[in-house]
Amino acid sequence: MMKHEQAIARRNRLLSHPPDLSAILRGSLLHRTIRHRQGCPKCARGEGHPVWVLTVGYPGGVTRQISLRKELVPQVRRWLKNYQKLRETLEQVCDLNQRLLRPDAAEPSSRRRSRD
């Protein structure tokens, strides 16, 4: 079991190198093919038009989709990765903080509250 001091040290290490918060983005990157119903020879051949879309879900089932230019895709991928790293770090910090709320197993039993 992790001791109180170890949990604090690990939490401090996690927080010492956060991802760049100015370069973070929540959502999913999708690669889709759009097909026009009529009048487009490319779509008539079955090729369609490939597009990149950032999809972001909001409370209440609202979804926003943003079409992206091809040259923005690497940047969006980096920003999404930063968001995932930040989210993972936050989850780890929360877990460590929960451990800090528990009594330390190394504490002498006389310091713990009795159940009488």
Jmol script that loads the backbone (N, CA, C; Angstrom):
load data "model"
ATOM      1  N   MET A   1       0.838  -1.180   0.000  1.00  0.00           N
ATOM      2  CA  MET A   1       0.000   0.000   0.000  1.00  0.00           C
ATOM      3  C   MET A   1       0.885   1.246   0.000  1.00  0.00           C
ATOM      4  N   MET A   2       0.464   2.250  -0.733  1.00  0.00           N
ATOM      5  CA  MET A   2       1.224   3.482  -0.856  1.00  0.00           C
ATOM      6  C   MET A   2       1.069   4.321   0.415  1.00  0.00           C
ATOM      7  N   LYS A   3       2.188   4.834   0.892  1.00  0.00           N
ATOM      8  CA  LYS A   3       2.164   5.659   2.090  1.00  0.00           C
ATOM      9  C   LYS A   3       1.838   7.101   1.722  1.00  0.00           C
ATOM     10  N   HIS A   4       1.456   7.849   2.727  1.00  0.00           N
ATOM     11  CA  HIS A   4       1.054   9.248   2.573  1.00  0.00           C
ATOM     12  C   HIS A   4       2.128  10.069   1.849  1.00  0.00           C
ATOM     13  N   GLU A   5       3.370   9.943   2.286  1.00  0.00           N
ATOM     14  CA  GLU A   5       4.468  10.712   1.681  1.00  0.00           C
ATOM     15  C   GLU A   5       4.698  10.307   0.230  1.00  0.00           C
ATOM     16  N   GLN A   6       4.554   9.004  -0.051  1.00  0.00           N
ATOM     17  CA  GLN A   6       4.735   8.521  -1.423  1.00  0.00           C
ATOM     18  C   GLN A   6       3.639   9.068  -2.337  1.00  0.00           C
ATOM     19  N   ALA A   7       2.420   9.132  -1.828  1.00  0.00           N
ATOM     20  CA  ALA A   7       1.308   9.651  -2.627  1.00  0.00           C
ATOM     21  C   ALA A   7       1.528  11.127  -2.939  1.00  0.00           C
ATOM     22  N   ILE A   8       1.991  11.888  -1.954  1.00  0.00           N
ATOM     23  CA  ILE A   8       2.257  13.320  -2.178  1.00  0.00           C
ATOM     24  C   ILE A   8       3.375  13.493  -3.199  1.00  0.00           C
ATOM     25  N   ALA A   9       4.434  12.715  -3.084  1.00  0.00           N
ATOM     26  CA  ALA A   9       5.554  12.809  -4.025  1.00  0.00           C
ATOM     27  C   ALA A   9       5.112  12.456  -5.441  1.00  0.00           C
ATOM     28  N   ARG A  10       4.328  11.401  -5.559  1.00  0.00           N
ATOM     29  CA  ARG A  10       3.848  11.002  -6.899  1.00  0.00           C
ATOM     30  C   ARG A  10       2.928  12.069  -7.488  1.00  0.00           C
ATOM     31  N   ARG A  11       2.036  12.623  -6.673  1.00  0.00           N
ATOM     32  CA  ARG A  11       1.143  13.690  -7.142  1.00  0.00           C
ATOM     33  C   ARG A  11       1.956  14.897  -7.607  1.00  0.00           C
ATOM     34  N   ASN A  12       2.983  15.262  -6.857  1.00  0.00           N
ATOM     35  CA  ASN A  12       3.821  16.402  -7.239  1.00  0.00           C
ATOM     36  C   ASN A  12       4.558  16.147  -8.546  1.00  0.00           C
ATOM     37  N   ARG A  13       5.020  14.896  -8.754  1.00  0.00           N
ATOM     38  CA  ARG A  13       5.679  14.555 -10.020  1.00  0.00           C
ATOM     39  C   ARG A  13       4.703  14.682 -11.188  1.00  0.00           C
ATOM     40  N   LEU A  14       3.484  14.194 -10.989  1.00  0.00           N
ATOM     41  CA  LEU A  14       2.472  14.279 -12.057  1.00  0.00           C
ATOM     42  C   LEU A  14       2.181  15.730 -12.428  1.00  0.00           C
ATOM     43  N   LEU A  15       2.093  16.576 -11.421  1.00  0.00           N
ATOM     44  CA  LEU A  15       1.721  17.970 -11.658  1.00  0.00           C
ATOM     45  C   LEU A  15       2.892  18.837 -12.128  1.00  0.00           C
ATOM     46  N   SER A  16       4.117  18.309 -12.065  1.00  0.00           N
ATOM     47  CA  SER A  16       5.279  19.107 -12.461  1.00  0.00           C
ATOM     48  C   SER A  16       5.429  19.222 -13.979  1.00  0.00           C
ATOM     49  N   HIS A  17       4.793  18.338 -14.734  1.00  0.00           N
ATOM     50  CA  HIS A  17       4.921  18.365 -16.202  1.00  0.00           C
ATOM     51  C   HIS A  17       3.567  18.221 -16.890  1.00  0.00           C
ATOM     52  N   PRO A  18       2.667  19.182 -16.701  1.00  0.00           N
ATOM     53  CA  PRO A  18       1.361  19.063 -17.372  1.00  0.00           C
ATOM     54  C   PRO A  18       1.503  19.366 -18.861  1.00  0.00           C
ATOM     55  N   PRO A  19       0.565  18.888 -19.672  1.00  0.00           N
ATOM     56  CA  PRO A  19       0.590  19.259 -21.094  1.00  0.00           C
ATOM     57  C   PRO A  19       0.297  20.753 -21.249  1.00  0.00           C
ATOM     58  N   ASP A  20       0.652  21.289 -22.385  1.00  0.00           N
ATOM     59  CA  ASP A  20       0.417  22.701 -22.681  1.00  0.00           C
ATOM     60  C   ASP A  20      -1.088  22.956 -22.721  1.00  0.00           C
ATOM     61  N   LEU A  21      -1.583  23.727 -21.761  1.00  0.00           N
ATOM     62  CA  LEU A  21      -3.027  23.952 -21.663  1.00  0.00           C
ATOM     63  C   LEU A  21      -3.562  24.875 -22.748  1.00  0.00           C
ATOM     64  N   SER A  22      -2.686  25.566 -23.451  1.00  0.00           N
ATOM     65  CA  SER A  22      -3.166  26.402 -24.562  1.00  0.00           C
ATOM     66  C   SER A  22      -3.356  25.570 -25.828  1.00  0.00           C
ATOM     67  N   ALA A  23      -2.875  24.331 -25.806  1.00  0.00           N
ATOM     68  CA  ALA A  23      -2.971  23.456 -26.984  1.00  0.00           C
ATOM     69  C   ALA A  23      -3.721  22.186 -26.604  1.00  0.00           C
ATOM     70  N   ILE A  24      -4.986  22.346 -26.227  1.00  0.00           N
ATOM     71  CA  ILE A  24      -5.789  21.196 -25.837  1.00  0.00           C
ATOM     72  C   ILE A  24      -7.157  21.313 -26.479  1.00  0.00           C
ATOM     73  N   LEU A  25      -7.703  20.167 -26.829  1.00  0.00           N
ATOM     74  CA  LEU A  25      -8.967  20.133 -27.555  1.00  0.00           C
ATOM     75  C   LEU A  25      -9.699  18.851 -27.196  1.00  0.00           C
ATOM     76  N   ARG A  26     -10.988  18.975 -26.903  1.00  0.00           N
ATOM     77  CA  ARG A  26     -11.819  17.820 -26.569  1.00  0.00           C
ATOM     78  C   ARG A  26     -12.644  17.451 -27.790  1.00  0.00           C
ATOM     79  N   GLY A  27     -12.796  16.165 -28.034  1.00  0.00           N
ATOM     80  CA  GLY A  27     -13.628  15.714 -29.141  1.00  0.00           C
ATOM     81  C   GLY A  27     -13.039  14.500 -29.822  1.00  0.00           C
ATOM     82  N   SER A  28     -13.569  14.206 -30.992  1.00  0.00           N
ATOM     83  CA  SER A  28     -13.110  13.068 -31.794  1.00  0.00           C
ATOM     84  C   SER A  28     -12.855  13.535 -33.216  1.00  0.00           C
ATOM     85  N   LEU A  29     -11.785  13.016 -33.783  1.00  0.00           N
ATOM     86  CA  LEU A  29     -11.437  13.335 -35.160  1.00  0.00           C
ATOM     87  C   LEU A  29     -11.952  12.216 -36.056  1.00  0.00           C
ATOM     88  N   LEU A  30     -12.776  12.584 -37.017  1.00  0.00           N
ATOM     89  CA  LEU A  30     -13.367  11.601 -37.922  1.00  0.00           C
ATOM     90  C   LEU A  30     -12.955  11.888 -39.359  1.00  0.00           C
ATOM     91  N   HIS A  31     -12.766  10.839 -40.135  1.00  0.00           N
ATOM     92  CA  HIS A  31     -12.507  10.977 -41.571  1.00  0.00           C
ATOM     93  C   HIS A  31     -13.724  10.421 -42.294  1.00  0.00           C
ATOM     94  N   ARG A  32     -14.412  11.285 -42.990  1.00  0.00           N
ATOM     95  CA  ARG A  32     -15.660  10.903 -43.653  1.00  0.00           C
ATOM     96  C   ARG A  32     -15.555  11.144 -45.150  1.00  0.00           C
ATOM     97  N   THR A  33     -16.508  10.552 -45.850  1.00  0.00           N
ATOM     98  CA  THR A  33     -16.634  10.797 -47.285  1.00  0.00           C
ATOM     99  C   THR A  33     -18.023  11.345 -47.536  1.00  0.00           C
ATOM    100  N   ILE A  34     -18.059  12.532 -48.125  1.00  0.00           N
ATOM    101  CA  ILE A  34     -19.344  13.172 -48.451  1.00  0.00           C
ATOM    102  C   ILE A  34     -19.678  12.846 -49.904  1.00  0.00           C
ATOM    103  N   ARG A  35     -20.939  12.520 -50.140  1.00  0.00           N
ATOM    104  CA  ARG A  35     -21.389  12.225 -51.504  1.00  0.00           C
ATOM    105  C   ARG A  35     -22.591  13.094 -51.837  1.00  0.00           C
ATOM    106  N   HIS A  36     -22.501  13.782 -52.961  1.00  0.00           N
ATOM    107  CA  HIS A  36     -23.623  14.587 -53.422  1.00  0.00           C
ATOM    108  C   HIS A  36     -24.672  13.673 -54.060  1.00  0.00           C
ATOM    109  N   ARG A  37     -25.919  14.071 -53.962  1.00  0.00           N
ATOM    110  CA  ARG A  37     -27.003  13.233 -54.498  1.00  0.00           C
ATOM    111  C   ARG A  37     -27.045  13.245 -56.021  1.00  0.00           C
ATOM    112  N   GLN A  38     -26.773  14.409 -56.598  1.00  0.00           N
ATOM    113  CA  GLN A  38     -26.837  14.468 -58.059  1.00  0.00           C
ATOM    114  C   GLN A  38     -25.964  15.592 -58.584  1.00  0.00           C
ATOM    115  N   GLY A  39     -25.555  15.457 -59.835  1.00  0.00           N
ATOM    116  CA  GLY A  39     -24.814  16.500 -60.514  1.00  0.00           C
ATOM    117  C   GLY A  39     -23.318  16.513 -60.270  1.00  0.00           C
ATOM    118  N   CYS A  40     -22.786  15.551 -59.563  1.00  0.00           N
ATOM    119  CA  CYS A  40     -21.340  15.527 -59.295  1.00  0.00           C
ATOM    120  C   CYS A  40     -20.759  14.252 -59.906  1.00  0.00           C
ATOM    121  N   PRO A  41     -19.934  14.386 -60.940  1.00  0.00           N
ATOM    122  CA  PRO A  41     -19.375  13.197 -61.593  1.00  0.00           C
ATOM    123  C   PRO A  41     -18.514  12.348 -60.648  1.00  0.00           C
ATOM    124  N   LYS A  42     -17.773  12.994 -59.757  1.00  0.00           N
ATOM    125  CA  LYS A  42     -16.922  12.259 -58.823  1.00  0.00           C
ATOM    126  C   LYS A  42     -17.782  11.375 -57.903  1.00  0.00           C
ATOM    127  N   CYS A  43     -18.887  11.928 -57.414  1.00  0.00           N
ATOM    128  CA  CYS A  43     -19.786  11.161 -56.547  1.00  0.00           C
ATOM    129  C   CYS A  43     -20.525  10.087 -57.337  1.00  0.00           C
ATOM    130  N   ALA A  44     -20.841  10.371 -58.585  1.00  0.00           N
ATOM    131  CA  ALA A  44     -21.519   9.390 -59.435  1.00  0.00           C
ATOM    132  C   ALA A  44     -20.637   8.164 -59.662  1.00  0.00           C
ATOM    133  N   ARG A  45     -19.307   8.367 -59.683  1.00  0.00           N
ATOM    134  CA  ARG A  45     -18.366   7.246 -59.835  1.00  0.00           C
ATOM    135  C   ARG A  45     -18.177   6.504 -58.509  1.00  0.00           C
ATOM    136  N   GLY A  46     -18.723   7.033 -57.434  1.00  0.00           N
ATOM    137  CA  GLY A  46     -18.600   6.391 -56.127  1.00  0.00           C
ATOM    138  C   GLY A  46     -17.405   6.846 -55.318  1.00  0.00           C
ATOM    139  N   GLU A  47     -16.661   7.832 -55.818  1.00  0.00           N
ATOM    140  CA  GLU A  47     -15.465   8.289 -55.105  1.00  0.00           C
ATOM    141  C   GLU A  47     -15.827   9.173 -53.906  1.00  0.00           C
ATOM    142  N   GLY A  48     -16.700  10.116 -54.106  1.00  0.00           N
ATOM    143  CA  GLY A  48     -17.060  11.044 -53.049  1.00  0.00           C
ATOM    144  C   GLY A  48     -15.953  12.033 -52.740  1.00  0.00           C
ATOM    145  N   HIS A  49     -16.163  12.815 -51.684  1.00  0.00           N
ATOM    146  CA  HIS A  49     -15.220  13.857 -51.279  1.00  0.00           C
ATOM    147  C   HIS A  49     -14.794  13.593 -49.831  1.00  0.00           C
ATOM    148  N   PRO A  50     -13.525  13.170 -49.618  1.00  0.00           N
ATOM    149  CA  PRO A  50     -13.080  12.905 -48.249  1.00  0.00           C
ATOM    150  C   PRO A  50     -12.924  14.211 -47.466  1.00  0.00           C
ATOM    151  N   VAL A  51     -13.388  14.201 -46.223  1.00  0.00           N
ATOM    152  CA  VAL A  51     -13.270  15.367 -45.351  1.00  0.00           C
ATOM    153  C   VAL A  51     -12.897  14.909 -43.933  1.00  0.00           C
ATOM    154  N   TRP A  52     -12.228  15.781 -43.210  1.00  0.00           N
ATOM    155  CA  TRP A  52     -11.919  15.570 -41.800  1.00  0.00           C
ATOM    156  C   TRP A  52     -12.878  16.407 -40.983  1.00  0.00           C
ATOM    157  N   VAL A  53     -13.399  15.801 -39.913  1.00  0.00           N
ATOM    158  CA  VAL A  53     -14.392  16.479 -39.080  1.00  0.00           C
ATOM    159  C   VAL A  53     -14.017  16.300 -37.612  1.00  0.00           C
ATOM    160  N   LEU A  54     -14.065  17.398 -36.868  1.00  0.00           N
ATOM    161  CA  LEU A  54     -13.938  17.333 -35.416  1.00  0.00           C
ATOM    162  C   LEU A  54     -15.345  17.305 -34.858  1.00  0.00           C
ATOM    163  N   THR A  55     -15.652  16.277 -34.074  1.00  0.00           N
ATOM    164  CA  THR A  55     -16.976  16.127 -33.468  1.00  0.00           C
ATOM    165  C   THR A  55     -16.830  16.293 -31.962  1.00  0.00           C
ATOM    166  N   VAL A  56     -17.649  17.194 -31.392  1.00  0.00           N
ATOM    167  CA  VAL A  56     -17.607  17.451 -29.952  1.00  0.00           C
ATOM    168  C   VAL A  56     -19.017  17.307 -29.406  1.00  0.00           C
ATOM    169  N   GLY A  57     -19.152  16.452 -28.377  1.00  0.00           N
ATOM    170  CA  GLY A  57     -20.450  16.251 -27.746  1.00  0.00           C
ATOM    171  C   GLY A  57     -20.608  17.153 -26.529  1.00  0.00           C
ATOM    172  N   TYR A  58     -21.823  17.648 -26.320  1.00  0.00           N
ATOM    173  CA  TYR A  58     -22.145  18.524 -25.198  1.00  0.00           C
ATOM    174  C   TYR A  58     -23.326  17.939 -24.438  1.00  0.00           C
ATOM    175  N   PRO A  59     -23.526  18.404 -23.198  1.00  0.00           N
ATOM    176  CA  PRO A  59     -24.664  17.914 -22.417  1.00  0.00           C
ATOM    177  C   PRO A  59     -25.980  18.115 -23.160  1.00  0.00           C
ATOM    178  N   GLY A  60     -26.900  17.223 -22.918  1.00  0.00           N
ATOM    179  CA  GLY A  60     -28.200  17.300 -23.569  1.00  0.00           C
ATOM    180  C   GLY A  60     -28.215  16.662 -24.936  1.00  0.00           C
ATOM    181  N   GLY A  61     -27.161  15.913 -25.275  1.00  0.00           N
ATOM    182  CA  GLY A  61     -27.130  15.240 -26.559  1.00  0.00           C
ATOM    183  C   GLY A  61     -26.792  16.143 -27.738  1.00  0.00           C
ATOM    184  N   VAL A  62     -26.319  17.346 -27.462  1.00  0.00           N
ATOM    185  CA  VAL A  62     -25.958  18.281 -28.535  1.00  0.00           C
ATOM    186  C   VAL A  62     -24.559  17.926 -29.044  1.00  0.00           C
ATOM    187  N   THR A  63     -24.417  17.854 -30.357  1.00  0.00           N
ATOM    188  CA  THR A  63     -23.135  17.543 -30.978  1.00  0.00           C
ATOM    189  C   THR A  63     -22.787  18.651 -31.967  1.00  0.00           C
ATOM    190  N   ARG A  64     -21.559  19.108 -31.890  1.00  0.00           N
ATOM    191  CA  ARG A  64     -21.076  20.116 -32.842  1.00  0.00           C
ATOM    192  C   ARG A  64     -20.039  19.448 -33.730  1.00  0.00           C
ATOM    193  N   GLN A  65     -20.143  19.663 -35.022  1.00  0.00           N
ATOM    194  CA  GLN A  65     -19.178  19.117 -35.963  1.00  0.00           C
ATOM    195  C   GLN A  65     -18.533  20.261 -36.718  1.00  0.00           C
ATOM    196  N   ILE A  66     -17.207  20.222 -36.769  1.00  0.00           N
ATOM    197  CA  ILE A  66     -16.451  21.270 -37.446  1.00  0.00           C
ATOM    198  C   ILE A  66     -15.631  20.624 -38.548  1.00  0.00           C
ATOM    199  N   SER A  67     -15.852  21.059 -39.781  1.00  0.00           N
ATOM    200  CA  SER A  67     -15.049  20.560 -40.899  1.00  0.00           C
ATOM    201  C   SER A  67     -13.660  21.183 -40.818  1.00  0.00           C
ATOM    202  N   LEU A  68     -12.649  20.357 -41.096  1.00  0.00           N
ATOM    203  CA  LEU A  68     -11.263  20.809 -40.974  1.00  0.00           C
ATOM    204  C   LEU A  68     -10.545  20.738 -42.313  1.00  0.00           C
ATOM    205  N   ARG A  69      -9.667  21.697 -42.517  1.00  0.00           N
ATOM    206  CA  ARG A  69      -8.780  21.613 -43.670  1.00  0.00           C
ATOM    207  C   ARG A  69      -7.740  20.532 -43.391  1.00  0.00           C
ATOM    208  N   LYS A  70      -7.287  19.860 -44.427  1.00  0.00           N
ATOM    209  CA  LYS A  70      -6.357  18.738 -44.304  1.00  0.00           C
ATOM    210  C   LYS A  70      -5.089  19.133 -43.539  1.00  0.00           C
ATOM    211  N   GLU A  71      -4.598  20.352 -43.747  1.00  0.00           N
ATOM    212  CA  GLU A  71      -3.351  20.767 -43.097  1.00  0.00           C
ATOM    213  C   GLU A  71      -3.515  20.997 -41.586  1.00  0.00           C
ATOM    214  N   LEU A  72      -4.749  21.093 -41.086  1.00  0.00           N
ATOM    215  CA  LEU A  72      -4.988  21.266 -39.651  1.00  0.00           C
ATOM    216  C   LEU A  72      -5.045  19.942 -38.884  1.00  0.00           C
ATOM    217  N   VAL A  73      -5.170  18.836 -39.599  1.00  0.00           N
ATOM    218  CA  VAL A  73      -5.354  17.531 -38.964  1.00  0.00           C
ATOM    219  C   VAL A  73      -4.208  17.171 -38.007  1.00  0.00           C
ATOM    220  N   PRO A  74      -2.918  17.343 -38.374  1.00  0.00           N
ATOM    221  CA  PRO A  74      -1.845  17.013 -37.414  1.00  0.00           C
ATOM    222  C   PRO A  74      -1.933  17.853 -36.128  1.00  0.00           C
ATOM    223  N   GLN A  75      -2.252  19.122 -36.254  1.00  0.00           N
ATOM    224  CA  GLN A  75      -2.395  19.992 -35.087  1.00  0.00           C
ATOM    225  C   GLN A  75      -3.550  19.530 -34.204  1.00  0.00           C
ATOM    226  N   VAL A  76      -4.679  19.201 -34.823  1.00  0.00           N
ATOM    227  CA  VAL A  76      -5.847  18.730 -34.071  1.00  0.00           C
ATOM    228  C   VAL A  76      -5.507  17.427 -33.362  1.00  0.00           C
ATOM    229  N   ARG A  77      -4.790  16.535 -34.016  1.00  0.00           N
ATOM    230  CA  ARG A  77      -4.379  15.275 -33.373  1.00  0.00           C
ATOM    231  C   ARG A  77      -3.522  15.547 -32.136  1.00  0.00           C
ATOM    232  N   ARG A  78      -2.571  16.483 -32.232  1.00  0.00           N
ATOM    233  CA  ARG A  78      -1.732  16.825 -31.083  1.00  0.00           C
ATOM    234  C   ARG A  78      -2.579  17.389 -29.945  1.00  0.00           C
ATOM    235  N   TRP A  79      -3.496  18.288 -30.274  1.00  0.00           N
ATOM    236  CA  TRP A  79      -4.346  18.906 -29.252  1.00  0.00           C
ATOM    237  C   TRP A  79      -5.246  17.872 -28.576  1.00  0.00           C
ATOM    238  N   LEU A  80      -5.790  16.953 -29.350  1.00  0.00           N
ATOM    239  CA  LEU A  80      -6.611  15.879 -28.775  1.00  0.00           C
ATOM    240  C   LEU A  80      -5.771  14.986 -27.861  1.00  0.00           C
ATOM    241  N   LYS A  81      -4.543  14.703 -28.276  1.00  0.00           N
ATOM    242  CA  LYS A  81      -3.643  13.888 -27.459  1.00  0.00           C
ATOM    243  C   LYS A  81      -3.318  14.613 -26.146  1.00  0.00           C
ATOM    244  N   ASN A  82      -3.093  15.928 -26.210  1.00  0.00           N
ATOM    245  CA  ASN A  82      -2.842  16.712 -24.997  1.00  0.00           C
ATOM    246  C   ASN A  82      -4.034  16.649 -24.057  1.00  0.00           C
ATOM    247  N   TYR A  83      -5.229  16.699 -24.604  1.00  0.00           N
ATOM    248  CA  TYR A  83      -6.434  16.611 -23.770  1.00  0.00           C
ATOM    249  C   TYR A  83      -6.480  15.259 -23.062  1.00  0.00           C
ATOM    250  N   GLN A  84      -6.198  14.189 -23.795  1.00  0.00           N
ATOM    251  CA  GLN A  84      -6.223  12.852 -23.202  1.00  0.00           C
ATOM    252  C   GLN A  84      -5.160  12.720 -22.106  1.00  0.00           C
ATOM    253  N   LYS A  85      -3.966  13.287 -22.348  1.00  0.00           N
ATOM    254  CA  LYS A  85      -2.914  13.254 -21.330  1.00  0.00           C
ATOM    255  C   LYS A  85      -3.345  14.029 -20.088  1.00  0.00           C
ATOM    256  N   LEU A  86      -3.950  15.195 -20.288  1.00  0.00           N
ATOM    257  CA  LEU A  86      -4.410  15.993 -19.154  1.00  0.00           C
ATOM    258  C   LEU A  86      -5.495  15.257 -18.381  1.00  0.00           C
ATOM    259  N   ARG A  87      -6.417  14.661 -19.095  1.00  0.00           N
ATOM    260  CA  ARG A  87      -7.502  13.920 -18.446  1.00  0.00           C
ATOM    261  C   ARG A  87      -6.949  12.743 -17.639  1.00  0.00           C
ATOM    262  N   GLU A  88      -5.980  12.029 -18.213  1.00  0.00           N
ATOM    263  CA  GLU A  88      -5.352  10.913 -17.511  1.00  0.00           C
ATOM    264  C   GLU A  88      -4.619  11.405 -16.257  1.00  0.00           C
ATOM    265  N   THR A  89      -3.913  12.520 -16.376  1.00  0.00           N
ATOM    266  CA  THR A  89      -3.211  13.095 -15.228  1.00  0.00           C
ATOM    267  C   THR A  89      -4.196  13.486 -14.138  1.00  0.00           C
ATOM    268  N   LEU A  90      -5.305  14.125 -14.520  1.00  0.00           N
ATOM    269  CA  LEU A  90      -6.310  14.519 -13.535  1.00  0.00           C
ATOM    270  C   LEU A  90      -6.885  13.302 -12.817  1.00  0.00           C
ATOM    271  N   GLU A  91      -7.137  12.226 -13.542  1.00  0.00           N
ATOM    272  CA  GLU A  91      -7.660  11.006 -12.930  1.00  0.00           C
ATOM    273  C   GLU A  91      -6.656  10.433 -11.928  1.00  0.00           C
ATOM    274  N   GLN A  92      -5.374  10.450 -12.285  1.00  0.00           N
ATOM    275  CA  GLN A  92      -4.354   9.934 -11.385  1.00  0.00           C
ATOM    276  C   GLN A  92      -4.237  10.808 -10.132  1.00  0.00           C
ATOM    277  N   VAL A  93      -4.298  12.133 -10.309  1.00  0.00           N
ATOM    278  CA  VAL A  93      -4.230  13.046  -9.168  1.00  0.00           C
ATOM    279  C   VAL A  93      -5.436  12.828  -8.255  1.00  0.00           C
ATOM    280  N   CYS A  94      -6.608  12.668  -8.834  1.00  0.00           N
ATOM    281  CA  CYS A  94      -7.805  12.417  -8.023  1.00  0.00           C
ATOM    282  C   CYS A  94      -7.668  11.115  -7.239  1.00  0.00           C
ATOM    283  N   ASP A  95      -7.121  10.078  -7.874  1.00  0.00           N
ATOM    284  CA  ASP A  95      -6.922   8.814  -7.190  1.00  0.00           C
ATOM    285  C   ASP A  95      -5.942   8.985  -6.019  1.00  0.00           C
ATOM    286  N   LEU A  96      -4.866   9.713  -6.255  1.00  0.00           N
ATOM    287  CA  LEU A  96      -3.897   9.948  -5.178  1.00  0.00           C
ATOM    288  C   LEU A  96      -4.511  10.774  -4.051  1.00  0.00           C
ATOM    289  N   ASN A  97      -5.313  11.775  -4.404  1.00  0.00           N
ATOM    290  CA  ASN A  97      -5.963  12.576  -3.369  1.00  0.00           C
ATOM    291  C   ASN A  97      -6.935  11.735  -2.545  1.00  0.00           C
ATOM    292  N   GLN A  98      -7.599  10.788  -3.180  1.00  0.00           N
ATOM    293  CA  GLN A  98      -8.473   9.880  -2.429  1.00  0.00           C
ATOM    294  C   GLN A  98      -7.654   9.042  -1.446  1.00  0.00           C
ATOM    295  N   ARG A  99      -6.486   8.589  -1.898  1.00  0.00           N
ATOM    296  CA  ARG A  99      -5.615   7.813  -1.010  1.00  0.00           C
ATOM    297  C   ARG A  99      -5.178   8.659   0.186  1.00  0.00           C
ATOM    298  N   LEU A 100      -4.938   9.960  -0.065  1.00  0.00           N
ATOM    299  CA  LEU A 100      -4.513  10.841   1.025  1.00  0.00           C
ATOM    300  C   LEU A 100      -5.616  11.051   2.056  1.00  0.00           C
ATOM    301  N   LEU A 101      -6.854  10.833   1.677  1.00  0.00           N
ATOM    302  CA  LEU A 101      -7.959  10.975   2.615  1.00  0.00           C
ATOM    303  C   LEU A 101      -8.095   9.764   3.535  1.00  0.00           C
ATOM    304  N   ARG A 102      -7.523   8.648   3.127  1.00  0.00           N
ATOM    305  CA  ARG A 102      -7.598   7.427   3.929  1.00  0.00           C
ATOM    306  C   ARG A 102      -6.542   7.465   5.027  1.00  0.00           C
ATOM    307  N   PRO A 103      -6.794   6.780   6.133  1.00  0.00           N
ATOM    308  CA  PRO A 103      -5.768   6.706   7.176  1.00  0.00           C
ATOM    309  C   PRO A 103      -4.547   5.971   6.649  1.00  0.00           C
ATOM    310  N   ASP A 104      -3.375   6.436   7.022  1.00  0.00           N
ATOM    311  CA  ASP A 104      -2.129   5.805   6.593  1.00  0.00           C
ATOM    312  C   ASP A 104      -1.976   4.474   7.318  1.00  0.00           C
ATOM    313  N   ALA A 105      -1.667   3.430   6.594  1.00  0.00           N
ATOM    314  CA  ALA A 105      -1.528   2.108   7.192  1.00  0.00           C
ATOM    315  C   ALA A 105      -0.366   2.060   8.188  1.00  0.00           C
ATOM    316  N   ALA A 106       0.602   2.976   8.041  1.00  0.00           N
ATOM    317  CA  ALA A 106       1.757   2.994   8.922  1.00  0.00           C
ATOM    318  C   ALA A 106       1.470   3.709  10.250  1.00  0.00           C
ATOM    319  N   GLU A 107       0.301   4.350  10.368  1.00  0.00           N
ATOM    320  CA  GLU A 107      -0.034   5.047  11.608  1.00  0.00           C
ATOM    321  C   GLU A 107      -0.187   4.055  12.747  1.00  0.00           C
ATOM    322  N   PRO A 108       0.282   4.437  13.926  1.00  0.00           N
ATOM    323  CA  PRO A 108       0.034   3.572  15.084  1.00  0.00           C
ATOM    324  C   PRO A 108      -1.462   3.484  15.355  1.00  0.00           C
ATOM    325  N   SER A 109      -1.908   2.336  15.816  1.00  0.00           N
ATOM    326  CA  SER A 109      -3.340   2.130  16.029  1.00  0.00           C
ATOM    327  C   SER A 109      -3.896   3.042  17.116  1.00  0.00           C
ATOM    328  N   SER A 110      -3.046   3.573  18.000  1.00  0.00           N
ATOM    329  CA  SER A 110      -3.541   4.460  19.064  1.00  0.00           C
ATOM    330  C   SER A 110      -4.012   5.799  18.497  1.00  0.00           C
ATOM    331  N   ARG A 111      -3.530   6.183  17.309  1.00  0.00           N
ATOM    332  CA  ARG A 111      -3.931   7.458  16.706  1.00  0.00           C
ATOM    333  C   ARG A 111      -5.243   7.326  15.948  1.00  0.00           C
ATOM    334  N   ARG A 112      -5.629   6.109  15.626  1.00  0.00           N
ATOM    335  CA  ARG A 112      -6.883   5.889  14.896  1.00  0.00           C
ATOM    336  C   ARG A 112      -8.061   5.964  15.849  1.00  0.00           C
ATOM    337  N   ARG A 113      -9.194   6.331  15.324  1.00  0.00           N
ATOM    338  CA  ARG A 113     -10.425   6.394  16.124  1.00  0.00           C
ATOM    339  C   ARG A 113     -10.895   5.001  16.491  1.00  0.00           C
ATOM    340  N   SER A 114     -11.283   4.835  17.715  1.00  0.00           N
ATOM    341  CA  SER A 114     -11.820   3.537  18.122  1.00  0.00           C
ATOM    342  C   SER A 114     -13.274   3.447  17.723  1.00  0.00           C
ATOM    343  N   ARG A 115     -13.772   2.246  17.548  1.00  0.00           N
ATOM    344  CA  ARG A 115     -15.166   2.044  17.116  1.00  0.00           C
ATOM    345  C   ARG A 115     -16.095   1.844  18.306  1.00  0.00           C
ATOM    346  N   ASP A 116     -15.627   2.056  19.500  1.00  0.00           N
ATOM    347  CA  ASP A 116     -16.464   1.858  20.694  1.00  0.00           C
ATOM    348  C   ASP A 116     -17.459   2.944  20.850  1.00  0.00           C
TER     349      ASP A 116
END
end "model"
wireframe off; spacefill off
backbone 0.3
color backbone group
